[in-house]
Amino acid sequence: MRFWSNASISDPGASHITIARITKAQGLKGEVRVEQWLDDDAVFGSGRQVLVAAPGTADGRDTQIEFFRRQHGRCVAKLRGIDTIAEAEKYIGHEIRIPAEALPAVQEGSFYTFQLKGCHVFQPDNEYIGTITDVLAAGSTEVLRVDHEGEETLIPFAQEYIKKIDLDQRRVEVDLPEGLRNLNR
């Protein structure tokens, strides 16, 4: 089982996927530093159509990526039409999104973690644990937030706990150690 990418999407049927967040203006010609949310640099290619929007909003500015580079361990992008430091500063905190249909295909056996949202989680004995509502970044491993009737269970996204993922059936099978579910109470 292989896992791939923490691209962000709040609704699996949404029209756009967040691939990065603008964190800071970089230089004098409108370049911006970005926090990359999609692990594939190819999605930041020159000419790529993107939407720059404030978090939680559907509308934003349609533009294109002029260039993307890594500089001293940081990701830097230049977006068409944002040509000064003052213009770039207006977009700090905004998300860079691509149309969902432009999302690169994943390798066989891989998936985007946002695809797990809405999946139902079961123990090996078919006991229903709940529905995945979020995938949280928690250092070296991600954590699945699973809710059932107001009760939250946090499950490390690790192969020792995650036994089977069937995205077509929206089903995840886990084998949790004794007491893990009680840690969240």
Sequence and secondary structure as in RCSB ss.txt:
>XXXX:A:sequence
MRFWSNASISDPGASHITIARITKAQGLKGEVRVEQWLDDDAVFGSGRQVLVAAPGTADGRDTQIEFFRRQHGRC
VAKLRGIDTIAEAEKYIGHEIRIPAEALPAVQEGSFYTFQLKGCHVFQPDNEYIGTITDVLAAGSTEVLRVDHEG
EETLIPFAQEYIKKIDLDQRRVEVDLPEGLRNLNR
>XXXX:A:secstr
   B   B SSTT SEEEEEEEEEEETTTTEEEEEE SS GGGG TT EEEEE TT S  EEEEEEEEEEETTEE
EEEETT  SHHHHHTTTT EEEEEGGGS    TT  BGGGGTT EEE TT  EEEEEEEEEEETTEEEEEEEETT
EEEEEE  TTTEEEEETTTTEEEE   TTTGGGG 
